Amino acid sequence: MSPRQLKAGFFVLEGLNIYAVIYYFSYLFFHLRTEFGFGSRENLAFAAVNGFLYIFASWFAGKFAQRRGYFTALYLGFGTMAVALTAGCFLRTLSGEIAVMLLWTAGSCFIWPTLEALTSEGETRKGLVKMLGIYNVVWAGGAALAYFSGGTLLEILGPRSLFWFPAILHAAQFALTFWLHRKSTASPRHVPAETSPEPGELPSETPVNGKTFLRLAWLANPFAYIAMNTILPLIPGLAVQMNLTTGEAGFVASIWMFARFFAFAGLWFWTGWHYRFGWLAAAYVGMIISFAALLLVPNLAVIVVAQLVFGFAVGLIYYSSLFYSMDIGDTKGEHGGFHEALIGVGLFGGPAVGAVTLQLLPAAPTAGIWAVSALLVVGLIILLLLRKRG
């Protein structure tokens, strides 16, 4: 099997994984609201626990994949996720479901840094643009499709499908990983690509200020995930406020994911944003404004427009972090792990701030949203200061 065919197999793994991840974790907040009476504060706290674990587990997982081999990391990740969700089929207590989530999260941390590294290994800079473009389009498209269809699918298959359906997908991924491993004629730690230097829009070498842009993107991306992971736990409450069923909430709240998908597609083919601070700063400002509008203005038209802006904004921020992480440096597994660890900072930070604010100000239901918005503004100030120093 050629390196290109192997990478096509890795993209299949990626697509299956994002569907399973979105189906389980995003709709878990609806399940917690229905099964255990969780409100916005409890959902945010639950999401914060997930993010806190993700910080350290993904950093470790990136180093593990770099040193022990990419296929070994995939086996460990998919196997752990499948076992965790299979156990979730039989556990009906809150403590049991928290344990399932923590084990599943630990397993998922071995997947994303590894797939990012396998996508990027052995590529020229022009090849890297192509491979990361495909990678981003696959996971963003899969995420949008999963959230759009997940609510309706959950209503059809029943509430326990929240566990057994993604468990089946993870088991299939484990089997596909085994098949790809056997077909591979390359080292599990390195999959060379069939590419050669070609003329194109990109310079042949990274710009001298590349490390500055890497730090800027590494700063901005956690704040993007602060915003995204604050939105997801609040969607069930927003759905109740707007009298939407779970399926209808999936349709409406997936708009920003589709916008992110189209942003990835556009940024893949147009590389003019590479190493240009103006695009990163504009995306960050757009993210702040659209985040606040999405959660504070209960008007369907405003919510739709805000999601479009939000999706394009977080798409550019995420793309910047991943591209610069893979473009700069040779230890792609470790860089991928650090990229994911910074995502974990955002996964933890936003929900934690929102939950603490709601705990301190229970009579002000929008206090958490305003607190997270203020945190995003602080991030913008730090970004501008770092750029000035750089």
N, C-alpha and C positions, 0 to 999 in steps of 0.2 A: 504494500500500500504506500503510495507516494505521500510526501509531507503535506501537500495540498489536500489530499483526500483525508488524511488524519485530522487536519484542522477543520475540515467540513464536519467530521464526526464530533469534534469538540464543540462546534457551534450547535449541533443537535443536543448535546448534553446541556449546554447553556440554556437553550430554549425550553427544554423540559424542566430544568431547575427553576427558572424564573416563574414559570406557570405554577409549579408546586409551591414555591415560596410565597407568592402573592395570594394564592388560594387559601393557604393555611394562615399565614400571619395577618394579612389584612382583614380577613373575615373572622378571625379569632376575636376581634373587638366586638363584633355583633354578637358572637356566641357568649362572650363574657357578660354582655349587657342582658341578654335573654336568660342565661343559665344562673348567673350569680348576682344579678342586679347592679352591675358595674355602671357608674356614671362617668362623666368626662375625667374627673380627678383620678378615679381608680384605673381607668384605661391608660391615662398618661403615665401613672406610676408603673403600671405593668410594662409599658413600652420602654420606660427608662431603665428598668431592670434588664431587659433584653439588650439595650444599647450598651450598658455598663459592661456586661459580659463580652459583647462583641468587640470592644476596644482591645482587650488583652488577648482574647482567643484568636482574633484574626492576625494580630502581630506575631504571635507564636506560630500560627499556622503557615504564614508566609515564609518564615525561617525554616520551619519543618519541611515544607515542600521543596525549598531550595537545596536542603541538605540531604533529605531522605528520598527524594524523587517525587515527581509530579503524580505519577500513577498511584503511588502509595498514599499520597494525600487524598486523591479522589476516592480510593477505596474506603479510607477511613471516614471521609466526610459523608458519602452517600450511605454507607452502612449504618453510621450513627443516626442519621436523619430518619432512615427507614425504620430502625428499631424504636426510636423515640416515638414516632407517630403511631406505630403499631401498638405500643403500650398505651398511647392516648385513647385508642379505641375502647379500652376497658376501664380506664380510670375516670371516675365521675366527680372526684372531689377537687376543690380549688387547689389544695397543696399538690395533688397529683398532676394537675394540668400545668401548674407552674414548673414542676420538675420536668415534665415533657418539653415545655418550651425552652428551658435552659439547656437540656441535652441536645435538642434539635438545633438550637442556635450555635452551640459549640461545634456541632458537625458541619453546619453551613459555612463556618469560618474557614474550613479547609478547602472549600470549593471555589469561591470567587478569586482569591489571589492566584490559585493554581491555574484556573482557566484563563485569567488575564496574562499570566506568564507564558502558557502554552500558545496563546494567540500571538504573542509578540516575539517569541524566541526565533533567532535566526533570520530576522527580517532586515532589509535595508530600510532607510528612513522612509522611502517612498512606499515600500511594502508594508511598513508599520502603519502608515496612514490608512491603507486599504484594509488591513486586518482589524485594526481597532474600530474602523468605521463599521465593518460587518458585525463585530462583537457588540458594539453599542446599539446598532439597529435591531439585532436579534433580541437582546435582553429588554430593550425598551418596548419593542413591539409585543413581546411575550407578556410583559407586565401589563401593558394597556389591555391586551386581549383577555388576560386573566381577570383583571378587575372588572372589565366590562361584562364578561360572561359569568364570573364567579358567583355573584349574588343569585342569579337565576338558576345556575347549576346546583348551588347549595339548597335552594328551595325544592328542586326536583329530586335530588339524591338523598336529602335528609341531613339533619345536623351532624350525625356521626361521620358523614363523608368528609367533614373538615379534617379528619385524621386519616381514614383509610384511603381516600382518593390520592392525596399527595404521597402517602406511604407507598402506594403502587408505583407512582412515577419515580420515586427515589430508588425503588428496587430495580426498575427497568434501567435506570441510569447506571446502577452498579453493574448490571449485566452488560450494558453497552461499553462501559469502561473496560471490563475484562476482555471483551472482543477486540476493542481498539488496541489494548495492550498487546494482545497476541499478534495482531496484524502489524504492529509497529516493528520496523527494522532499525529504528534509532534508539538511542538511550532514553530511558524514561525521564531523564532529567533534561533532555535537550531534543527538540524536534526541529531539525534544520529545514529551512524553507527553500523552495525552488525560485529564488529571486536573484537578480543581479542589478548592480547600480544602473539606473535609468535617468535620463534627463527629465526634468519636470518642474513644477512650481516650487518645490522645496529646495532649500540649499542642501548641499551634501553633508554639512555638519551642523551641529546644534549651535545656535547663536551664543555669543560670549555671555550674554545676560540670561542664559537659559535657566540657571539655578535660581535666579531671582524669581522668574515666572513660576518655577516649580514650587517655591515657598509660597508665593501668592495664591496659587491654585490650591495648595495643601491647606492654606488658611481658609479660603472661601468655601471649599467643598463641605467641611463639617457644618458650616452655617447653613448651607443649602439643605443638608440633611436634618438640621435642627428644625427648619421650616417644614420639610416633607414629613418627618416623623411626628411632628405636632399635628399636622392635618389628619393623618390616618386614624389616630385614636379618637378624634373629634367627629369624624364622619357619621358614626351611629347617632350621636346627639343631634347633629345637623339634619340628618334624615328624619328624626322624630319631629324636629321643629318645622320641617317642610312637608310633613305627612307623606313620606316616601317609604315604600317597602324596601326590603333588602335588595331585591333585584333592581328596582328603580334607582336606589342609591348607587348601585354599581354602575349603571348607565351614566348617571349624571357626574359622579365623582371620578370617572375614568377619563374625563376630557383632558385634564392636565397631563395624564400619562400619554395620551395620543399626541398631544402637542409636543411633549418631550421626544417621542419617537420621530416626528417629522423634523424636529430640531436636529436630532442626531443624523438623520439622512442628509439634511442640508449641510451640516458642518463637516460631514464626511467628504462631500464632493467639493465644497468650497473651503480652501485652507487659508484664506486671508485673515482669519482670526488668530492664527498661530503666532504666539509671542507678541501680541498687541494688547496692551493693558486697557485701552478704551472699551473694547468689547467685553472684557471681564467685568469692568466697573459698571458698565451699562446694564449687564445682566444682573448684577448684584442689586442695583437700585430697583430694577423692575421686579425682582423677587420680593423685596421688602414690601413694596406697594401692593402687589397682587396678593401676597400672603394675607395682609391685613384686610383687604377688600373681600377676599374669598370667605373669611371666617366671621367678619363683623357686619357684613351687609347681606341680610337674608332675602336677596332678590335674585331670581333665577337668571336674568339677563346679566347682572353684575357677576354672579358666580361663574357663568360660562366664559365671559370675557377675561375675568381674573385668572381663570384656569389656563386659558390660552397663553397669556403673558407668563404666568408662573412656569408652565411646562417648557417654554422656550428658554427662560432664564436659567432654570436649574439644569437644563440640558447642556447649555454652554459651560456652566460652571463644572459640572461633572466631567464633561469631555476634556476640559482643560486639565483637570487633576490627573485623569487616567493617561492622557496623551503625554504630558510632561513626565509622569512617573515612568512610563515605558521608554520615552525618548532619551532620558538622561540616566546613564548608569547601566551596568551589565547584570547586576543581581536582580533580575526581573521578578523572581519569586518574592524576595524580601521587599522590594519596592511596592509590589502589588499588595503585600501584607500590610505595609505601612499606610498605603492609600486606603485600604479597607479599615485599618485601625482608626484613621482620622474620620472615616464615615461613622464608625462607632461612637466617636466623640459627639457627633451631631445626633446620632440616634438616641444617645443618652441625654445630652444637654437640653434640647428643646422640651421633651416630655417632662424632664425633671423640674425645669423652671416652671412649666405650666402647672404641674401637680402641686408643687410647694406653694405657688401663688394662690391656687384655689383652696388649699388647706388653710392658708393664713387669712384669705378674704372670701369666705364661702358665700357671702351675700352679693358678691360681684362676679357673676358667671363669665364675664368677658375679661376679667383681670388677667387670667393666664395668657390670653391671646395678646393683650397689650404688653405684658412682661416679655413674652418671646419676641414680639416686634421690636421692643427696646433693645433686647439682646442682639438682634440682627443689625440694628443701627450701630451698636458698639463694634460689631464685627466689621462694618463698613469703615468706621474710623480707623481701626487697626490696619485694615487693608490699605487705606490711603497713606497712612504713616509708614508702613512697610515699603510701599512703592517709592515714597519719597526718599527713604534711606537707601533703597536699592539703586 
